Amino acid sequence: MEFSHNDNNNLPLSKFESMLKTNHVLFFDSEEFENIIHYYLNQGKIALAKKAIKLGLDQHTTSINLRLFKVEVYVFEDKLVKADTLLNELYSLDPMNEEIYIQKANILSKKDEHQQAIDVLKKALELTDDVIDLYSLIGMEYLFLDQFENAKIYFIKCLDEDMDDYSSLYNVIYCFEYLGQNEEAISYLNTFLDKNPYCEVAWHQLGKQYYALKKHKKALAAFDFAIISDDTFVGAYLERGKVLEELKRYEDAIENYSISLKLDEPTSFALLRIGSCHEKLRNDDLAVQYYYKTVHEDPLLDKGWIAITKYYNRKKNFQKALYYINKAINIDPENVIYWKLYSQINQRLNFYEEAERGFKKTLELGNYELNTWLSRGDLLIKLGEPQAAIYNFEQAQEFYPENAELEYRLAGLYFSLNENDKGTFHLKNGIRYNKEYAFIIEELFPKVSNRILVKALLKNRTVK
């Protein structure tokens, strides 16, 4: 079945839409109906496509192609039983029609029966000379099954038929990358480029493979060829900028990122990278200007807010750092990284209650790093909340059993509450797990460290 987008000659489409407005039924041949339906499906205008199918079948009751469009709409609407029933009818009429097999495979794929879909598509291959689309569909089904080697074979078949099939090229490289086959990807791309030396997409992908292997000079050369092949290729300039940053050629990196901004709409990525390069060049005013532009361009980009916050953190301007991290939290209160930075900054400002609240929120959002538990617990100790600190450290033990840092803290807390048995239990555990962390008692609980019992236990560190 041939599908064509009738952009250049839209007379049948205009005639059809005029008919819908006037309710005067006009005649169209079946191929015109097919083009009209195909246009509406491509545009996502399902209701109009259904009208065209109905009117088309009223005029061409025996058209298998029009009924296949009906199957396609059924599949789109998840009416898979109806689609299957109609396909079976069509198969009995025209068992050699490859489109029937394609739609059958589509139904099987929707049911997550991907291997059966592949088997059906392979049968369709025997019925047609137009194999590229079928190779691509088989490749996608193998991707659904996580069979990346098989998927790779079929996407390569697509490229053997049509070297300009960039979608398949991207899919081939995706398979290589998923399989961790960077060297094999490089070999394939070099062979591909021998046949198609001005393919900017292949050069771009080759550069990315070299970059992944930290072969920066080869990556740079590949991106250069991508730009020679297409000097408006934004992605090549961005990737070239990344490589130049790795080589510490920050001014050259800025130039490449700046070119990308001129060629297309500003991207928060390019603005952020320019800011970072300026900061490394100690152009502080320019750096912060670009960080501001980054968050203006994309207020939801956490890396932009983090860059501004860390910039002021490094400058020890903690009040400004706090101002911007608060702005970030107002925009996205569920961002764990924001809350960790919020806590660290408040801690530096000696705002212990706010810092503790931040660490608590970090834990509530599922960040269970040991340092988060320790930082929050230590703040609770400073705030004079021993019971809350104990509860915090005991929760942490569920994630980090047999951890000396937790045990020494619990020992100190229990001794400070005069619960000597529990204090002794945890101190012995701490000594058993790691003697080197015994300084925690003296550092966090100086009064406890002077007790005779504690001194005796610490002195005899071979205790079991």
N, C-alpha and C positions, 0 to 999 in steps of 0.2 A: 504494500500500500504506500503510495507516495503522498507525503505531507509537504505542503509548501505554504509559506507565509505570503499572502497576496498583497504585500505592502505597495508594490509598484502599480498594481492594477486593482484598485479597490472598488470597481464598479459593481460586481456581484454583492459585495458587503453593503454598499450604500443602498443598492436595490433591495436587499433583504431587510435592512433596518427601516427603510421607507415602507415596505410592505407591513411590518409589525405595527407601524404608526397608523396606517390607513385601513388595516384589516382586509385589504384586497389581496387575495392569494395569487401570487405570480409563479411562473414555472422556472425552475433551475435544474440544470442537469446534475447528476449525482456528484461529479467531480467538483462543481461549484459548491455544493453543500458540504463536501468534505473539507474544502479550503476554509469555508466560513466557520465550520465547527472547530477545525484545528486552530483557527485564529482566536476564537473565544476561549478555548481551553488554555491556550498559551497565555492569554490575558487574565486567566482566573475568573472569567465571567461564566460561571457554570450554568446559571439560570438561562442565559441566552443560548448557550451551547445545547442545553436540553430542548429548548424551543426549536432550534435548527434541526436537531436530530428527529424530533417528532414530525416536523413539516417535511423533512427529507424523506422519512420512511413512508409518509402519506403519499408522496409522489413517486417513490422508488421502493416499493414494498419488498423487492427481492435483493436489495443491495446488501451484500455481506459487509462491505466496508462501513456503511452507515450503522449497521447493527454492532460492529466492533467498537464504534465510538460510544454506543450505548453501554457496552461492557465496560469501557474505560471510565465512564461516569459512575456506573455502579461500584466499581472498585474504589474510585475516589471517595464515594459516599459510604464506604465500608459495607455495602450490600453484597457481600461476597457470595452468598448462596444464589442470589438472582444472577450475578455475573457468571457463576459457574454453570448454572442451568442453561443460560443463553449460549455460552461458549460450546457446550456439548452439542446443542442444536446446530451451531455453525460448523462444528467439526464434522458432523454427519453430512453436511452439504459440501464442504470444501476442505477435506483432510490435508491438502497440500499447501494451505495458506499459512505462511510462517507467522503472520500477525496473530493468528489464533493461539499459537504456541507461546508467543511473547506475552499475550494477555493472561494465558494460563499460568505462566511463570510468575507474572506480577501478582496473581491471586495467591499462589503458593508462598511467595516472599512475604506477602502481608500476613500470612498465617505463621510466619517464622519457620516455614518448611523449606529452608534455603537449598539443601542438597537436592530435593525433588525439583526445585525451580531450575537448578543448574542442569539436571538431566533433561528437562523439557527444552531449555534453551539450546542444548547441544543437538537435540533433534531438529530444532528450527534451523540450525547451521547447515543441515543437509539439504534444506529446501530453498536456499537463497544464495545469491552471489554477493549480496550486500551484507558483508559479515561484520563490519566495524562496530555497529551499534550492538550486535549480539555479543561480540567479544567484550565490549564494555560492560554490558549487563551481567555477563558471567563473572567478570572480574569483581563487580560490586557484590554479587552474591557470595563469592569467596571471602570478601572483606567482612561481610556479616558473620561468616563462620570463623573469622580470625585465621583463615588459611592464607597467610600472606604470600607464601611462595607460589601457590597456585594463582592467586590474584595477580601477582607480578607477571606471571607468564602471559596471562590474557591481556593485560594492559600493554605489555610489550608487543603482542600481536596487533593491537590497535595501532600502535606507532609504526609497525612494519607496513601497515596499509596506508597510514596517513601521518606523515611526520609533523603536520601542523595541528595534530590533536593534542592541544596543551593540557586539556583536562586529564587525559590518560597519562601524559608525561608527569603531571603532579602526583597522580595516583601511584605510578611506578616508583617515584622517589619516596613517597610516603611508605610504601612497602619496604624498600631498602632501609629506610630510617628505623622503622618499627623493628626490623630484624637485626638492627645494629650493624648493617652492612655498608658502612660508609665507603670503604675502599672499593667494594663491588659497585656501589653507586657511581663512584668516580670513574671507574673503568667503563661502565655502561654509557655514561654521559660523554666521555671522550670519544667513544665509538660513534655515538649519535651525532656528535658535533663534526666528526670527520665527513659525515654525509650531509649535514645541515649546518654549515659553519656560521651562519648569521642568525641563529636562533637565540634571541636574547634571553628567553626563559630557561633554556638549557644552560647557558653560561651562568645565569643567576643561581640556578640550582647547584651547579658545579662549585661555584664560589662558596655556597652555604655548606657543602660537604667538606671542603678544605678548611673552612672556618671551624667546623665542629671538631676537626682533627688538629686544630691549632696550627695549621700550615698557613700562616697569615699572608705571606708573600704570594703564594700560589692563589689564595682566595682573592687577594687584591687584583692580581692579573686577570682572573676570571671575571670579576665585576667590571674591570676596565673593558673587556671584550663585550660584556653585556651592554655597556654604555655606548661602545662603538656601534653595536648592532642597532641600538635604539637610544638616542641621546635624550629621550623624554621618559625613560624607564625609571620611575620614582623608586621602586624597590631596590634597584641596583645602587642608587646613590645612598640610600639608607644603610644597606648592608656594607657598602664601601666605607661609610662613616664609622660603623662599628669596628671594622678591621683597623682603620687608622687610629681609633681610640686605643685599641689593644697595643698598637705599635707606639703609643704615646705621641702620635703626630696630631695633637689636638687642634691646631689651627687648620690643618687640612681636613680633619673630621668636620669641623664647623662649616667649612666651605661646602662640603658634600651635603650636609644636613640642610644648609641654607638653600642650595639648589633645589632640593626636594620640596622646600616650602614654596619656591617660586613656580614650580611645575604643577603643583596641585594645591588643594585646600590645606591650610596648616594642620599638621598632626601633632597631638600632644607628645607623641614619642620623640619626634624630631626636636621640638622645643625643649623638652626635658634634657635630651642629650646635649644640645647646644649649651644649656645652662651648666650641665655637669662639666663640659669641656672648659668653659670660661672659669669655673671654680678651680679646676686643676691648673689653669694658667694664671690664677690669682687675680682674675678680672672680676672682683667680687660684686661690683655694682651691676655689671652685665649679667653675671650668673643669676643673681636674685631677680633681675628683670625677666629673664627667660623662665624662671620657676613660676613667677606670677602669671606669665603668659600661658604656661602649661595648665595651671589650675583654672584659669579663665576659659581656656579652650575646652577643657574636660574636667569639670568639678568633681566627677566621680573617680578620677584616676588617683588611686591612693599613692602611687609613686611620686606624683607631683607634690602633694601635701607633705609626704615624708621627706622629700628633698628640701623643701622650705624649712621644715621643723629642724631637720638635722643640720642645715646650714647655720641657723641661729644658735643651735646647741653648740656647734663647734666654735662659734664666736663668743660662747658663754653669755649670750643674750637670752637668758632663760625665760624672761617675761614675754619676749616676742615669740619664742619657740612655743610657749604655752598658749599664747593667743592663737597661733595658727593651728596647733593640734586641736584646740577647742573648736575652731571653725570646721576642721575636718570631721570631728566627731559629730557635730551638728548635722553634717551632710550624710554621714554614714555611721550611725551609732553601733553597728554590728561588726565593725572592722577591728579585729584583734590587734593588729599592728599599731593602730592609732591608740588603743587603750594602753598598750605596753609603753609607748613613747610618753603618753600622758602621765603614767605612773612615774617613769624615770625622771621626767622634768620636775614634777611636783616634789619628788624626793630630793632633788638637788636644791630646790627652793625651801626645803624643810617644811613643806606642806604635807605632813605625814598622813593626816586623815584622808586627804584627796588622793594621795599616792596609794594608800591601802584600798580605797574604793576602786581605783583603776585596776589594781591587780586582781581584786575580787571579780570585777567585770570580765577581765581577761580569762579567768578560770571558768566563769559562767558561760563564756562563748566557746569553751572547749579547748583552750590552750593549756595543756597540762605539763608544760615543761617544768623540770625540777626547780629551775631558778625562779620561776613565778611563785611556786609554793613557798620557797625559802624567803623570797623578798617580802611577800605578804605577811608571812609569820613573823619575821623580824620586826616589821612595822607594828604589828599587833603587840609585840613585846614592848616596843618603845612607847606605845600608846597606853600601856598598863592594862592590857586585856589578855591575861594569861590563859583563861579558859578558851577564848576564841582562838588563840594561837595554838593551843593543844589540839583543838578540833581540826584546825587547818593542817597541822603536821600529820595527824592521824589519817586524814583524808589522803594526804600525799603518799603515805605508806602503802595505800592500796595500789598506787601506780609504781612506787619505788620501794619495794620491800628490801630489807637488809641494807638500808642506806645509812651510813655513819653520820652524815650531816643532820639527818632528821633525828636520829637516835640521841645525839648529844644535845640537841635543842629540847627534845622532850624530857631528857634527864634534867637539864637545868630548870625547866619550867616546873616539873614535879617537885624538885628539891626546894624551889623558891616558895612552893605552896605547902612545904613541910610534909609532903607525901613521899617519905624517904624510901619506902619499899619500891614504889613505882620508879622513883628517881634512880635507885640502885639498879633496877632491872634494865632500864634504858641505857644507863651509863655503861654497864657491862656489855650490852649489845654493841654500843658505839665503839668500845675498845676492841671488841672481837672483830668488828667489820673493818675498822681502820684506825689504828692508834694515832696516826698523824693529825687527825682532826680534833684531838683533845683540846686544842687551843680555843675552840668554840666556847667551851664552858667559861674560861677566863675572860674572853672577849665580850660575850653577851650577858654573862651572869657572874660578875666579879665577886659579889658577896657569897654566892654559892661556892665558888672555887676556893674560898678560904675555910670552908667547913672541914673539920677533921675527917669525917667519913669520906667526903669527896676527895680530899688530898690522899687518903689512904688507898682508895680505889684507883686513882690516877697514878699513884706511885707504883702500885703492883699491876702493871699493864699486861701481865700474862694471865690475868683473871679469866676464868671460863664460866 
